[in-house]
Amino acid sequence: TSNGANAFQYCSISDIYITDLTAWCNIGNLGSLMSYSRNKLYLNNSLITNLIIPDSVTSIGDYAFAYCDNLTSITIPDSITSIGDYAFYCDNLTSITIPDSVTSIGNYAFSSCSDLKNVTIGNNVISIGEKSFYFCDNLTSIAIPDSVTSIGDCAFAYCDNLTSITIPDSVISIGDYAFTHCSNLTRVTIGNNGTSTTVGNNGINIGAGAFAYCSNLTSVTIGNNVTSIGESAFSKCSHLFSITLGNRVTSIGKYAFQWSYGLRSITLPESIISIGDSAFNGCNNLENIIFQGTKKQWDSITKKHWNDGLPSSCTISYTKS
């Protein structure tokens, strides 16, 4: 069942009455109906506040419960395999358990759920969509299972109360700005130091701005399955004091650590083949760069303008002769 893509466009309908929840979850093109007002959804004339999705439902469609601000709790059955885009874009949800049957979480699925504090992601989720938990500013922790291979752009951006995150080796791609502006994030672990065999041939890629503006981030451990650090990935992490890079990193993007004032020393693996422009610009306290190779290897790295903005007092040392 579906509506025309713009069937209810610009109609400020706030009270919506349904009689069959299974049928509702399967309707396509609900965006034009659900995205133009704050909605009250009624099932058999009763306002839905505690949603129990029947096990006859196998997928939750796009916008199915978007802007339903009276919704405070959801029970998702094991029959569900996918959660659509904007499915639960609503303010007052406090917790959510995504069962193991779910393999994909759509774009904006729980975006702007400002009261959401607890999320459990099932062990078979493969992809976490773009902005799926964007602006969930009361979310304090999240466990990403080792089934996940991709975290979408801005997936957890502006989650102000998120304090730590561990990203397993199964993740191949961390999207652009995935955790940007998580202002209380203090510790990040990416990859499990190469113990997993499930990572793709190209390794883990950290997207542009992935952790930019995480102003309280103090410690980052990047495991041996990470191969690239994107542009501005850790830019303006002003309290970043400790970063450990794994031995498979080949490229550091431009502005990658820009204005990370807390850095005093960084060790770069000999796997590095390119460093982008101004990668350490504004790292005013950086005293020493330790390269785990020879000077000849260092000189062969593509790094034009890499040291723009780097303190002139910063020294480079080599662990091999």
Backbone as CSV, one residue per row, in Angstrom:
resi,resn,N_x,N_y,N_z,CA_x,CA_y,CA_z,C_x,C_y,C_z
1,THR,0.843,-1.194,0.000,0.000,0.000,0.000,0.876,1.240,0.000
2,SER,0.483,2.245,-0.761,1.256,3.478,-0.776,0.372,4.652,-1.145
3,ASN,0.845,5.858,-0.729,0.217,7.103,-1.146,1.053,7.711,-2.253
4,GLY,0.480,8.641,-2.988,1.294,9.423,-3.895,2.331,10.192,-3.110
5,ALA,3.484,10.415,-3.717,4.617,10.998,-3.000,4.283,12.322,-2.336
6,ASN,3.395,13.109,-2.934,3.051,14.428,-2.382,1.566,14.545,-2.052
7,ALA,0.965,13.407,-1.733,-0.490,13.379,-1.557,-0.982,14.343,-0.491
8,PHE,-0.216,14.529,0.580,-0.654,15.387,1.686,0.292,16.563,1.905
9,GLN,1.059,16.912,0.876,2.053,17.968,1.019,1.404,19.279,1.446
10,TYR,2.038,19.911,2.454,1.628,21.207,3.007,0.280,21.159,3.733
11,CYS,-0.242,19.954,3.985,-1.473,19.831,4.772,-1.085,19.677,6.242
12,SER,-1.482,20.615,7.069,-1.117,20.567,8.493,-2.122,19.711,9.250
13,ILE,-2.032,18.416,9.015,-2.918,17.461,9.682,-2.229,16.995,10.953
14,SER,-2.846,17.222,12.092,-2.201,16.870,13.356,-2.795,15.629,14.006
15,ASP,-4.052,15.324,13.751,-4.706,14.150,14.337,-4.920,13.107,13.251
16,ILE,-4.294,11.939,13.435,-4.351,10.881,12.431,-4.927,9.629,13.092
17,TYR,-5.966,9.082,12.501,-6.667,7.941,13.072,-6.478,6.720,12.178
18,ILE,-6.009,5.618,12.799,-5.828,4.376,12.054,-6.510,3.235,12.806
19,THR,-6.763,2.140,12.078,-7.396,0.971,12.702,-6.544,-0.282,12.580
20,ASP,-5.488,-0.219,11.760,-4.661,-1.403,11.523,-3.192,-0.990,11.558
21,LEU,-2.517,-1.321,12.644,-1.123,-0.901,12.829,-0.188,-1.606,11.845
22,THR,-0.481,-2.862,11.536,0.348,-3.597,10.578,0.294,-2.922,9.212
23,ALA,-0.885,-2.589,8.772,-1.046,-1.923,7.473,-0.354,-0.566,7.470
24,TRP,-0.465,0.169,8.591,0.161,1.495,8.688,1.675,1.413,8.518
25,CYS,2.297,0.430,9.156,3.750,0.293,9.086,4.232,-0.027,7.679
26,ASN,3.348,-0.538,6.859,3.727,-0.943,5.508,3.370,0.070,4.434
27,ILE,2.776,1.184,4.809,2.407,2.197,3.828,3.644,2.953,3.382
28,GLY,3.776,3.131,2.090,4.884,3.913,1.562,4.513,5.377,1.404
29,ASN,5.528,6.226,1.234,5.325,7.656,0.948,4.522,8.389,2.029
30,LEU,4.851,8.104,3.286,4.167,8.811,4.370,4.787,10.171,4.675
31,GLY,5.883,10.484,4.033,6.596,11.717,4.345,5.748,12.958,4.210
32,SER,4.951,13.055,3.149,4.159,14.263,2.933,3.068,14.421,3.982
33,LEU,2.633,13.309,4.574,1.609,13.378,5.624,2.212,13.670,6.987
34,MET,3.356,13.042,7.288,3.872,13.061,8.649,4.876,14.173,8.925
35,SER,5.365,14.862,7.904,6.488,15.772,8.134,6.124,17.245,8.143
36,TYR,4.859,17.584,8.146,4.484,18.998,8.111,3.814,19.488,9.387
37,SER,3.717,18.630,10.405,3.139,19.079,11.676,3.544,18.112,12.769
38,ARG,3.331,18.500,14.027,3.534,17.587,15.149,2.289,16.715,15.210
39,ASN,2.479,15.402,15.203,1.364,14.491,14.968,0.883,13.790,16.237
40,LYS,-0.427,13.562,16.275,-1.032,12.681,17.263,-1.636,11.522,16.499
41,LEU,-1.100,10.331,16.772,-1.531,9.143,16.057,-2.435,8.318,16.966
42,TYR,-3.627,7.999,16.474,-4.622,7.269,17.251,-4.845,5.895,16.634
43,LEU,-4.853,4.876,17.465,-5.199,3.529,17.043,-6.538,3.165,17.666
44,ASN,-7.524,2.945,16.815,-8.881,2.654,17.289,-9.346,3.701,18.308
45,ASN,-9.086,4.969,17.950,-9.513,6.146,18.727,-8.731,6.370,20.019
46,SER,-7.709,5.584,20.271,-6.882,5.783,21.465,-5.523,6.350,21.056
47,LEU,-5.113,7.450,21.712,-3.837,8.068,21.414,-2.693,7.094,21.730
48,ILE,-1.804,6.902,20.784,-0.679,5.975,20.997,0.441,6.696,21.743
49,THR,0.729,6.224,22.939,1.866,6.742,23.700,2.904,5.637,23.937
50,ASN,2.427,4.435,24.185,3.302,3.274,24.347,3.037,2.337,23.172
51,LEU,3.954,2.354,22.234,3.736,1.651,20.974,4.254,0.219,21.057
52,ILE,3.383,-0.726,20.787,3.765,-2.134,20.680,3.481,-2.562,19.246
53,ILE,4.540,-2.776,18.502,4.396,-3.139,17.094,4.115,-4.640,17.010
54,PRO,3.061,-5.032,16.314,2.728,-6.462,16.252,3.765,-7.267,15.480
55,ASP,3.888,-8.553,15.790,4.904,-9.380,15.150,4.528,-9.785,13.731
56,SER,3.406,-9.294,13.257,3.044,-9.481,11.850,3.765,-8.479,10.948
57,VAL,4.419,-7.474,11.564,5.142,-6.445,10.824,6.587,-6.900,10.615
58,THR,7.087,-6.776,9.378,8.467,-7.165,9.090,9.380,-5.967,8.846
59,SER,8.817,-4.825,8.518,9.633,-3.615,8.355,8.809,-2.402,8.751
60,ILE,9.500,-1.392,9.264,8.850,-0.145,9.666,9.155,0.876,8.582
61,GLY,8.120,1.365,7.937,8.292,2.224,6.777,8.817,3.607,7.106
62,ASP,9.269,4.297,6.065,9.752,5.670,6.211,8.658,6.555,6.808
63,TYR,9.051,7.365,7.792,8.173,8.357,8.422,6.994,7.740,9.181
64,ALA,7.024,6.438,9.427,5.849,5.777,10.006,5.355,6.441,11.285
65,PHE,6.281,6.891,12.147,5.898,7.519,13.414,6.624,8.854,13.612
66,ALA,6.998,9.470,12.512,7.713,10.745,12.583,6.856,11.828,13.232
67,TYR,7.492,12.619,14.095,6.868,13.755,14.763,5.694,13.362,15.658
68,CYS,5.640,12.099,16.068,4.612,11.673,17.029,5.155,11.938,18.432
69,ASP,5.011,13.168,18.884,5.673,13.602,20.108,5.022,13.058,21.379
70,ASN,3.865,12.423,21.264,3.253,11.781,22.427,3.787,10.368,22.646
71,LEU,4.596,9.911,21.717,5.147,8.565,21.814,6.316,8.563,22.801
72,THR,6.200,7.754,23.866,7.245,7.722,24.900,7.990,6.392,24.949
73,SER,7.383,5.323,24.462,8.076,4.030,24.458,7.648,3.208,23.246
74,ILE,8.566,2.326,22.825,8.329,1.478,21.653,8.784,0.068,21.974
75,THR,7.983,-0.905,21.562,8.402,-2.304,21.597,8.464,-2.806,20.163
76,ILE,9.679,-3.187,19.753,9.896,-3.662,18.391,10.065,-5.175,18.441
77,PRO,9.237,-5.936,17.722,9.324,-7.401,17.788,10.472,-7.969,16.956
78,ASP,10.760,-9.246,17.168,11.839,-9.919,16.455,11.537,-10.143,14.976
79,SER,10.330,-9.829,14.567,9.968,-9.994,13.151,10.513,-8.866,12.278
80,ILE,10.875,-7.750,12.886,11.323,-6.567,12.139,12.742,-6.768,11.619
81,THR,12.951,-6.500,10.321,14.288,-6.605,9.742,14.877,-5.253,9.364
82,SER,14.042,-4.233,9.189,14.571,-2.915,8.824,13.709,-1.805,9.413
83,ILE,14.377,-0.707,9.743,13.715,0.487,10.267,13.943,1.599,9.255
84,GLY,12.869,2.172,8.748,12.958,3.114,7.645,13.455,4.503,8.030
85,ASP,13.676,5.316,7.011,14.119,6.692,7.200,13.071,7.485,7.993
86,TYR,13.548,8.283,8.950,12.684,9.156,9.760,11.613,8.386,10.539
87,ALA,11.772,7.089,10.714,10.709,6.266,11.287,10.246,6.748,12.653
88,PHE,11.195,7.165,13.501,10.855,7.585,14.863,11.444,8.958,15.178
89,TYR,11.322,9.861,14.270,11.820,11.230,14.444,10.840,11.958,15.378
90,CYS,11.016,11.732,16.685,10.063,12.299,17.649,10.761,12.590,18.975
91,ASP,10.239,13.536,19.724,10.965,14.149,20.836,11.030,13.338,22.123
92,ASN,9.978,12.615,22.452,9.817,12.167,23.833,10.154,10.707,24.107
93,LEU,10.694,10.015,23.155,11.171,8.651,23.410,12.319,8.673,24.407
94,THR,12.316,7.771,25.369,13.383,7.740,26.374,14.313,6.543,26.229
95,SER,13.813,5.446,25.668,14.673,4.277,25.470,14.179,3.478,24.277
96,ILE,15.114,2.731,23.699,14.764,1.905,22.540,15.649,0.674,22.524
97,THR,15.038,-0.480,22.276,15.778,-1.721,22.079,15.518,-2.204,20.657
98,ILE,16.578,-2.301,19.898,16.485,-2.760,18.514,16.854,-4.243,18.507
99,PRO,15.943,-5.108,18.134,16.198,-6.550,18.263,17.229,-7.063,17.255
100,ASP,17.702,-8.292,17.496,18.728,-8.896,16.654,18.258,-9.140,15.225
101,SER,16.954,-9.151,15.012,16.422,-9.398,13.663,16.665,-8.235,12.717
102,VAL,16.881,-7.037,13.258,17.048,-5.832,12.433,18.452,-5.800,11.843
103,THR,18.535,-5.537,10.531,19.837,-5.450,9.870,20.185,-4.027,9.447
104,SER,19.203,-3.149,9.340,19.515,-1.784,8.916,18.662,-0.761,9.649
105,ILE,19.312,0.346,9.997,18.649,1.479,10.643,18.708,2.631,9.646
106,GLY,17.558,3.142,9.253,17.478,4.126,8.187,18.014,5.496,8.551
107,ASN,18.158,6.321,7.543,18.594,7.704,7.742,17.597,8.453,8.614
108,TYR,18.103,9.204,9.581,17.276,10.030,10.471,16.289,9.192,11.306
109,ALA,16.506,7.891,11.420,15.503,7.016,12.045,15.114,7.464,13.446
110,PHE,16.086,7.895,14.252,15.820,8.371,15.613,16.373,9.788,15.812
111,SER,16.537,10.495,14.735,17.105,11.843,14.796,16.251,12.766,15.655
112,SER,16.922,13.611,16.433,16.267,14.624,17.269,15.353,14.033,18.327
113,CYS,15.603,12.790,18.727,14.897,12.219,19.880,15.612,12.744,21.125
114,SER,15.274,13.950,21.509,16.057,14.683,22.504,15.986,14.093,23.903
115,ASP,14.982,13.263,24.200,14.882,12.629,25.517,15.442,11.213,25.540
116,LEU,15.941,10.755,24.415,16.431,9.380,24.326,17.722,9.219,25.121
117,LYS,17.693,8.330,26.121,18.845,8.116,26.991,19.487,6.743,26.802
118,ASN,18.676,5.751,26.474,19.178,4.382,26.393,18.826,3.752,25.054
119,VAL,19.848,3.233,24.383,19.653,2.560,23.107,20.417,1.244,23.130
120,THR,19.741,0.175,22.765,20.393,-1.116,22.579,20.252,-1.499,21.116
121,ILE,21.381,-1.695,20.453,21.379,-2.049,19.037,21.623,-3.545,18.913
122,GLY,20.757,-4.218,18.191,20.836,-5.667,18.039,22.101,-6.136,17.356
123,ASN,22.410,-7.405,17.535,23.695,-7.956,17.114,23.788,-8.303,15.633
124,ASN,22.750,-7.985,14.859,22.808,-8.253,13.423,22.658,-7.001,12.575
125,VAL,22.667,-5.836,13.227,22.591,-4.588,12.464,23.880,-4.415,11.668
126,ILE,23.729,-4.178,10.372,24.883,-4.017,9.485,25.181,-2.546,9.232
127,SER,24.133,-1.762,9.038,24.346,-0.345,8.704,23.537,0.566,9.608
128,ILE,24.196,1.627,10.065,23.562,2.686,10.852,23.512,3.910,9.945
129,GLY,22.319,4.346,9.618,22.144,5.335,8.562,22.586,6.742,8.910
130,GLU,22.604,7.558,7.890,22.956,8.972,8.002,22.043,9.670,9.011
131,LYS,22.652,10.394,9.951,21.933,11.173,10.959,20.901,10.343,11.728
132,SER,21.163,9.053,11.868,20.175,8.172,12.510,19.932,8.512,13.972
133,PHE,20.962,9.016,14.670,20.798,9.437,16.068,21.262,10.891,16.248
134,TYR,21.162,11.647,15.226,21.568,13.060,15.193,20.789,13.870,16.236
135,PHE,21.512,14.658,17.025,20.907,15.519,18.040,20.131,14.738,19.100
136,CYS,20.547,13.515,19.391,19.996,12.796,20.553,20.845,13.216,21.744
137,ASP,20.584,14.414,22.237,21.534,15.052,23.149,21.456,14.573,24.587
138,ASN,20.592,13.602,24.900,20.602,12.979,26.222,21.156,11.560,26.202
139,LEU,21.582,11.117,25.049,22.165,9.778,24.929,23.555,9.780,25.568
140,THR,23.764,8.912,26.557,25.033,8.918,27.301,25.987,7.821,26.863
141,SER,25.477,6.724,26.309,26.367,5.649,25.866,25.696,4.880,24.739
142,ILE,26.528,4.240,23.937,26.015,3.419,22.842,27.006,2.285,22.605
143,ALA,26.500,1.079,22.498,27.345,-0.079,22.178,27.087,-0.456,20.722
144,ILE,28.132,-0.381,19.932,28.009,-0.721,18.511,28.434,-2.173,18.342
145,PRO,27.530,-3.042,17.920,27.880,-4.461,17.821,28.843,-4.737,16.677
146,ASP,29.528,-5.880,16.739,30.540,-6.165,15.735,29.964,-6.720,14.430
147,SER,28.655,-6.582,14.265,28.025,-6.863,12.970,28.015,-5.630,12.076
148,VAL,28.170,-4.457,12.672,28.053,-3.195,11.934,29.259,-2.998,11.030
149,THR,28.993,-2.656,9.758,30.081,-2.380,8.818,30.161,-0.907,8.440
150,SER,29.062,-0.178,8.587,29.119,1.243,8.225,28.310,2.098,9.186
151,ILE,28.891,3.250,9.523,28.228,4.262,10.339,28.073,5.487,9.453
152,GLY,26.853,5.918,9.223,26.568,6.957,8.248,27.039,8.339,8.654
153,ASP,27.036,9.242,7.685,27.396,10.636,7.932,26.537,11.211,9.047
154,CYS,27.179,11.890,9.986,26.493,12.599,11.082,25.613,11.674,11.929
155,ALA,25.898,10.376,11.929,25.020,9.413,12.607,24.793,9.743,14.073
156,PHE,25.845,10.182,14.773,25.736,10.520,16.199,26.175,11.965,16.458
157,ALA,26.125,12.781,15.456,26.537,14.182,15.611,25.658,14.897,16.625
158,TYR,26.276,15.773,17.412,25.588,16.593,18.405,24.928,15.759,19.512
159,CYS,25.441,14.573,19.768,25.007,13.804,20.941,25.843,14.308,22.116
160,ASP,25.415,15.401,22.706,26.217,16.170,23.650,26.633,15.394,24.890
161,ASN,25.842,14.395,25.295,26.138,13.691,26.539,26.780,12.326,26.337
162,LEU,27.116,12.000,25.116,27.846,10.768,24.849,29.269,10.919,25.376
163,THR,29.717,9.992,26.224,31.011,10.160,26.898,32.110,9.253,26.364
164,SER,31.755,8.095,25.826,32.786,7.208,25.280,32.188,6.375,24.162
165,ILE,33.048,5.927,23.270,32.580,5.117,22.145,33.675,4.132,21.753
166,THR,33.263,2.889,21.529,34.163,1.869,20.999,33.593,1.389,19.673
167,ILE,34.410,1.500,18.626,33.975,1.115,17.283,34.700,-0.169,16.910
168,PRO,33.956,-1.248,16.647,34.604,-2.547,16.430,35.283,-2.645,15.068
169,ASP,36.104,-3.679,14.918,36.843,-3.904,13.677,35.944,-4.175,12.481
170,SER,34.732,-4.630,12.728,33.824,-4.925,11.616,33.473,-3.681,10.810
171,VAL,33.577,-2.504,11.445,33.219,-1.253,10.775,34.288,-0.900,9.749
172,ILE,33.853,-0.756,8.505,34.763,-0.413,7.418,34.748,1.093,7.168
173,SER,33.600,1.711,7.402,33.465,3.134,7.092,32.805,3.888,8.239
174,ILE,33.500,4.924,8.723,32.934,5.870,9.685,32.644,7.137,8.892
175,GLY,31.389,7.476,8.758,30.979,8.539,7.858,31.487,9.918,8.249
176,ASP,31.403,10.833,7.301,31.793,12.217,7.544,30.975,12.795,8.698
177,TYR,31.675,13.432,9.621,31.056,14.120,10.762,30.189,13.192,11.624
178,ALA,30.525,11.907,11.636,29.705,10.915,12.337,29.515,11.227,13.814
179,PHE,30.561,11.772,14.463,30.487,12.084,15.895,30.854,13.547,16.162
180,THR,30.732,14.381,15.184,31.120,15.778,15.370,30.269,16.456,16.439
181,HIS,30.884,17.375,17.159,30.207,18.163,18.192,29.620,17.305,19.316
182,CYS,30.202,16.138,19.566,29.855,15.379,20.774,30.719,15.952,21.890
183,SER,30.238,17.016,22.491,31.093,17.872,23.319,31.557,17.229,24.621
184,ASN,30.894,16.157,25.076,31.326,15.480,26.301,32.009,14.144,26.044
185,LEU,32.271,13.848,24.789,32.987,12.624,24.446,34.443,12.749,24.904
186,THR,34.886,11.830,25.739,36.248,11.914,26.279,37.168,10.819,25.746
187,ARG,36.606,9.688,25.331,37.467,8.562,24.931,36.879,7.858,23.718
188,VAL,37.739,7.565,22.751,37.334,6.864,21.531,38.316,5.735,21.260
189,THR,37.788,4.550,21.007,38.596,3.417,20.565,38.053,2.954,19.220
190,ILE,38.919,2.938,18.225,38.500,2.569,16.873,39.270,1.327,16.463
191,GLY,38.554,0.242,16.247,39.218,-1.008,15.896,39.813,-1.677,17.112
192,ASN,40.008,-2.968,16.991,40.458,-3.762,18.140,41.887,-4.240,17.957
193,ASN,42.723,-3.299,17.467,44.158,-3.593,17.313,44.437,-4.802,16.426
194,GLY,43.594,-4.945,15.404,43.901,-5.933,14.376,43.563,-7.365,14.728
195,THR,42.764,-7.623,15.755,42.459,-8.999,16.131,41.314,-9.573,15.309
196,SER,40.517,-8.712,14.660,39.374,-9.197,13.908,39.783,-9.615,12.505
197,THR,39.102,-10.628,11.970,39.341,-11.050,10.591,38.191,-10.630,9.683
198,THR,37.230,-9.874,10.208,36.041,-9.532,9.440,36.168,-8.210,8.708
199,VAL,37.225,-7.455,8.955,37.374,-6.148,8.331,37.659,-6.320,6.844
200,GLY,37.144,-5.376,6.023,37.344,-5.441,4.578,38.795,-5.214,4.182
201,ASN,39.091,-5.518,2.906,40.469,-5.420,2.421,41.029,-4.009,2.504
202,ASN,40.141,-3.017,2.437,40.608,-1.632,2.449,40.719,-1.059,3.856
203,GLY,40.390,-1.859,4.874,40.496,-1.379,6.242,39.412,-0.381,6.587
204,ILE,39.559,0.210,7.755,38.584,1.170,8.254,38.957,2.573,7.788
205,ASN,37.989,3.275,7.265,38.202,4.656,6.850,37.456,5.593,7.787
206,ILE,38.173,6.524,8.376,37.560,7.527,9.260,37.227,8.744,8.404
207,GLY,35.961,9.082,8.320,35.505,10.120,7.418,35.915,11.520,7.828
208,ALA,35.721,12.441,6.909,36.039,13.852,7.146,35.248,14.380,8.334
209,GLY,35.939,15.058,9.232,35.274,15.702,10.367,34.603,14.740,11.330
210,ALA,34.956,13.452,11.265,34.228,12.435,12.029,34.143,12.741,13.519
211,PHE,35.212,13.297,14.089,35.230,13.632,15.515,35.577,15.105,15.738
212,ALA,35.359,15.920,14.748,35.670,17.342,14.859,34.815,18.003,15.941
213,TYR,35.402,18.965,16.612,34.712,19.760,17.643,34.283,18.930,18.845
214,CYS,34.917,17.773,19.051,34.689,17.023,20.299,35.638,17.622,21.331
215,SER,35.200,18.699,21.934,36.097,19.574,22.691,36.634,18.951,23.970
216,ASN,36.001,17.889,24.480,36.489,17.238,25.694,37.147,15.891,25.436
217,LEU,37.332,15.564,24.177,37.997,14.309,23.836,39.466,14.371,24.266
218,THR,39.874,13.436,25.112,41.239,13.442,25.626,42.084,12.299,25.078
219,SER,41.450,11.182,24.714,42.212,10.003,24.336,41.575,9.298,23.146
220,VAL,42.395,8.961,22.156,41.935,8.234,20.982,42.895,7.079,20.715
221,THR,42.341,5.879,20.566,43.130,4.722,20.168,42.622,4.236,18.825
222,ILE,43.483,4.266,17.832,43.124,3.844,16.486,43.817,2.516,16.215
223,GLY,43.025,1.471,16.031,43.569,0.124,15.896,44.265,-0.119,14.573
224,ASN,44.815,-1.317,14.439,45.645,-1.655,13.288,44.859,-1.879,12.002
225,ASN,43.543,-1.874,12.071,42.759,-2.048,10.851,42.315,-0.729,10.243
226,VAL,42.670,0.383,10.849,42.356,1.693,10.272,43.424,2.041,9.240
227,THR,42.977,2.439,8.034,43.933,2.763,6.976,43.957,4.243,6.624
228,SER,42.863,4.962,6.848,42.886,6.377,6.481,42.144,7.228,7.499
229,ILE,42.682,8.413,7.724,42.085,9.403,8.623,41.699,10.590,7.766
230,GLY,40.419,10.901,7.721,39.910,11.890,6.790,40.221,13.331,7.154
231,GLU,39.915,14.198,6.220,40.101,15.639,6.386,39.392,16.136,7.641
232,SER,40.110,16.866,8.467,39.552,17.495,9.685,38.954,16.480,10.662
233,ALA,39.382,15.222,10.577,38.767,14.164,11.381,38.766,14.470,12.871
234,PHE,39.850,15.055,13.381,39.955,15.397,14.802,40.231,16.897,14.981
235,SER,39.767,17.674,14.061,39.968,19.123,14.125,39.253,19.729,15.327
236,LYS,39.918,20.657,15.977,39.368,21.392,17.122,38.994,20.491,18.295
237,CYS,39.728,19.403,18.434,39.623,18.591,19.654,40.631,19.179,20.640
238,SER,40.228,20.248,21.280,41.167,21.112,22.007,41.778,20.458,23.236
239,HIS,41.171,19.378,23.753,41.719,18.700,24.928,42.304,17.334,24.595
240,LEU,42.564,17.076,23.329,43.137,15.792,22.936,44.618,15.750,23.314
241,PHE,44.936,14.900,24.287,46.301,14.789,24.793,47.002,13.527,24.299
242,SER,46.218,12.499,24.005,46.821,11.209,23.674,46.150,10.607,22.447
243,ILE,46.957,10.254,21.453,46.429,9.538,20.293,47.402,8.455,19.899
244,THR,46.869,7.254,19.717,47.658,6.101,19.304,47.180,5.668,17.934
245,LEU,48.100,5.630,16.970,47.761,5.229,15.612,48.218,3.799,15.362
246,GLY,47.344,2.992,14.747,47.710,1.631,14.394,48.715,1.580,13.259
247,ASN,49.226,0.386,12.994,50.343,0.256,12.060,49.937,0.052,10.601
248,ARG,48.647,0.303,10.293,48.206,0.215,8.896,47.727,1.547,8.338
249,VAL,47.801,2.611,9.113,47.369,3.923,8.615,48.286,4.345,7.473
250,THR,47.686,4.642,6.325,48.482,5.058,5.170,48.327,6.548,4.855
251,SER,47.189,7.129,5.224,47.000,8.543,4.880,46.343,9.313,6.016
252,ILE,46.839,10.531,6.199,46.266,11.476,7.159,45.800,12.677,6.352
253,GLY,44.518,12.977,6.412,43.953,14.035,5.589,44.348,15.432,6.038
254,LYS,44.121,16.399,5.182,44.451,17.780,5.530,43.597,18.236,6.705
255,TYR,44.236,19.042,7.535,43.605,19.594,8.753,43.174,18.512,9.747
256,ALA,43.689,17.294,9.616,43.198,16.165,10.418,43.223,16.439,11.918
257,PHE,44.273,17.096,12.409,44.403,17.366,13.844,44.478,18.880,14.114
258,GLN,43.950,19.653,13.218,44.029,21.105,13.328,43.465,21.612,14.654
259,TRP,44.240,22.489,15.297,43.829,23.131,16.543,43.537,22.147,17.672
260,SER,44.235,21.023,17.645,44.195,20.100,18.783,45.339,20.509,19.714
261,TYR,45.057,21.526,20.518,46.097,22.207,21.292,46.787,21.311,22.309
262,GLY,46.098,20.257,22.776,46.646,19.432,23.846,47.744,18.482,23.410
263,LEU,47.859,18.229,22.108,48.868,17.277,21.634,50.279,17.814,21.867
264,ARG,51.107,17.007,22.517,52.514,17.362,22.714,53.434,16.443,21.908
265,SER,52.970,15.230,21.654,53.775,14.278,20.899,52.838,13.343,20.151
266,ILE,53.262,12.916,18.975,52.478,11.939,18.223,53.443,11.000,17.513
267,THR,53.104,9.722,17.510,53.904,8.706,16.833,53.180,8.273,15.569
268,LEU,53.882,8.384,14.440,53.307,8.025,13.149,53.916,6.711,12.666
269,PRO,53.088,5.754,12.234,53.633,4.465,11.782,54.346,4.592,10.432
270,GLU,55.221,3.654,10.146,55.969,3.712,8.891,55.095,3.370,7.684
271,SER,53.862,2.963,7.922,52.923,2.684,6.825,52.428,3.961,6.138
272,ILE,52.634,5.116,6.758,52.158,6.391,6.210,52.794,6.657,4.843
273,ILE,51.921,6.989,3.866,52.439,7.369,2.545,52.027,8.788,2.158
274,SER,51.061,9.367,2.888,50.689,10.758,2.584,50.147,11.459,3.823
275,ILE,50.503,12.754,3.939,49.999,13.617,5.004,49.471,14.884,4.323
276,GLY,48.228,15.228,4.604,47.594,16.353,3.937,48.059,17.708,4.424
277,ASP,47.693,18.731,3.678,48.057,20.109,4.016,47.577,20.471,5.416
278,SER,48.451,21.136,6.141,48.098,21.717,7.447,47.505,20.690,8.407
279,ALA,47.973,19.456,8.307,47.418,18.378,9.130,47.510,18.673,10.621
280,PHE,48.552,19.421,11.022,48.756,19.741,12.438,48.711,21.251,12.678
281,ASN,48.035,21.954,11.813,47.930,23.413,11.940,47.350,23.811,13.296
282,GLY,48.001,24.719,13.976,47.492,25.219,15.250,47.726,24.310,16.436
283,CYS,48.459,23.202,16.228,48.821,22.340,17.366,50.019,22.984,18.057
284,ASN,49.730,24.048,18.751,50.793,24.935,19.247,51.698,24.303,20.286
285,ASN,51.237,23.227,20.918,52.038,22.578,21.954,52.715,21.300,21.482
286,LEU,52.606,21.003,20.186,53.217,19.791,19.664,54.739,19.955,19.624
287,GLU,55.420,19.122,20.397,56.869,19.247,20.547,57.644,18.255,19.707
288,ASN,57.045,17.078,19.454,57.816,16.027,18.806,56.904,15.116,17.990
289,ILE,57.352,14.813,16.771,56.710,13.804,15.935,57.688,12.650,15.797
290,ILE,57.244,11.479,16.213,58.090,10.288,16.147,57.620,9.443,14.971
291,PHE,58.496,9.224,14.018,58.161,8.418,12.842,58.805,7.046,12.994
292,GLN,57.986,6.002,12.885,58.479,4.642,13.130,59.120,4.040,11.876
293,GLY,60.001,4.788,11.273,60.717,4.344,10.092,62.011,5.115,9.971
294,THR,62.583,5.104,8.781,63.844,5.794,8.545,63.595,7.197,8.000
295,LYS,64.630,8.015,8.016,64.520,9.359,7.435,64.233,9.255,5.933
296,LYS,64.837,8.266,5.283,64.597,8.076,3.850,63.119,7.796,3.580
297,GLN,62.508,6.960,4.414,61.075,6.686,4.267,60.259,7.953,4.491
298,TRP,60.643,8.707,5.512,59.937,9.955,5.817,59.996,10.918,4.632
299,ASP,61.154,11.036,4.035,61.330,11.961,2.914,60.510,11.542,1.693
300,SER,60.179,10.264,1.599,59.425,9.768,0.444,57.917,9.950,0.593
301,ILE,57.464,10.337,1.788,56.037,10.533,2.029,55.552,11.764,1.263
302,THR,54.384,11.661,0.638,53.753,12.811,-0.009,53.189,13.705,1.082
303,LYS,53.762,14.902,1.211,53.361,15.742,2.346,53.600,17.230,2.070
304,LYS,53.371,17.674,0.883,53.525,19.085,0.557,52.619,19.933,1.444
305,HIS,53.174,20.922,2.081,52.445,21.852,2.966,51.869,21.171,4.206
306,TRP,52.311,19.941,4.500,51.776,19.226,5.667,52.030,19.972,6.959
307,ASN,53.157,20.724,7.008,53.568,21.360,8.265,53.173,22.830,8.347
308,ASP,52.316,23.303,7.466,51.816,24.669,7.588,51.108,24.828,8.931
309,GLY,51.501,25.820,9.690,50.895,26.057,10.994,51.462,25.223,12.110
310,LEU,52.449,24.385,11.804,53.105,23.579,12.836,54.158,24.430,13.538
311,PRO,54.260,24.370,14.865,55.282,25.167,15.558,56.684,24.874,15.013
312,SER,57.447,25.902,14.805,58.801,25.731,14.265,59.701,24.943,15.222
313,SER,59.325,24.922,16.490,60.135,24.204,17.500,59.882,22.704,17.512
314,CYS,58.853,22.245,16.802,58.518,20.822,16.785,59.611,20.034,16.058
315,THR,60.080,18.961,16.661,61.145,18.156,16.072,60.570,16.851,15.511
316,ILE,61.310,16.268,14.576,60.938,14.984,13.999,62.064,14.010,14.290
317,SER,61.700,12.855,14.848,62.700,11.826,15.133,62.282,10.525,14.469
318,TYR,63.269,9.651,14.274,63.048,8.403,13.541,63.478,7.229,14.407
319,THR,62.683,6.167,14.350,63.009,5.016,15.207,63.914,4.018,14.509
320,LYS,64.110,4.203,13.195,64.995,3.310,12.441,66.056,4.122,11.718
321,SER,67.221,3.534,11.576,68.324,4.241,10.914,68.561,3.683,9.515
